[in-house]
Structures are given as structure tokens and as C-alpha cells.
Amino acid sequence: MNKKYRTEAMAAIHETMAALHKVGAIGKQTMRRFDQACLTPVQPLSPKQIKAIRERERVSQTVFAN
């Protein structure tokens, strides 16, 4: 899944922090804060919107859920 960042600068910061998290230099809680600060928020979808996407892509509920 591709991540969407607020800006290119935020993308660079987040990627650096993700590398530090991977090697254990920063903790999970700190990484969550960087996720909130750098990543574009995900907007919730209504059941009707989800169904429309699934039907547009012509996939079953099981395939879509996976």
C-alpha cells in the first residue's frame, strides 16, 4: 500500500524516522506520532461508498475484504 504524505518534506522526515524505528532507535509510540504528523489522514467510507467501489471493480465481498 502506498503512503500519502502531506508534503515532500514530510515524506523525507517520515522515511528517515521509519528507518530509525526499524533499527530500534525510536519506539513504537514515537513512530505513531510521526505517522499522525506526516501522513495524510484516511477518511472513513460509508457502507454505500464501499459497495460502490467493490461493484465498480467487479469483485466479490470476500476478494474485496482480502
N, C-alpha and C positions, 0 to 999 in steps of 0.2 A: 504494500500500500504506500502510495506517495504521500509525503507530508507536505502540507501547505503552510508556508511561513508568512508572517505579517510583512516582512521586508527581507531583502537580500542580506542585510547586516544581521538580522535576527537569525537567518538560516546559518550563517557562518558561526555565530555565537553558539547556537544550539548544537550544531555538529561538533564543535570543539568540546562542549560540556558533555555530550553523549560519549565522546571518546574517553574523557576523564572518568565518567561513570563506569564505562566498560572495564577500565583498569583498576577501579576501586578507589580513585582519588576523591570522588564525591559520592554521597549517599543517595538512596532512592528518593528520599523526601526532597532533597535539593534538586534532583533531576525533575521531579514533578513540578516544582516551581518554575524551572526553565521551560518545561512543556507549556505551562499556562501562559508564560510571558511571551514566548516566541511563536507558538503555533496558532494558526487561525482557529477560532472556536468552531466546533461542529454544531450545526443547527439540527434540532430534533425534527424528525419527519412524522407526519400523521400516518395512520394506517392506510388511508386512501392514497397518499403520496407513494408509500411503499408498494402498494398493489399496482399503481400505475407504472412505476419503474419496472417491476417484475414482468408485467404484461408487455410493456414496450420492448423488453429484452427477450421475451418469449421463453422464459424459464419457469420451471415448477417452483413451488414454495420450498421444497427440500433443497433444490440446487441453489436457489437464491439465498437461503439461510446459511448454507455451507460457504 
